[in-house]
């Protein structure tokens, strides 16, 4: 949440389809005032997300 500056309520509403793993783009459907917006994950966050488990 710190990297993208998304709000707690926005994070709760995120679905799998809202995130593009290739580009790091996160589409927020239920933003403040019910407005749609886009957030971007930085390279470091994307590397953590893609690390082997």
C-alpha positions, 0 to 999 in steps of 0.5 A: 500500500505504501508504494502505490498510495492506495487507501485501505478501502481501495485495497480491499476492493482489488480483484485479480483482474485489476492487476497487470503482472506484465506492466505493474499497473493496478486499476483501482475501480472503487477509488475515493468518490467512486472514481476509477484510477490507476496506480503503478507498482515500482520495479522492486515491488514487482520483483518481490511479487514475482519471486519464486516460492 
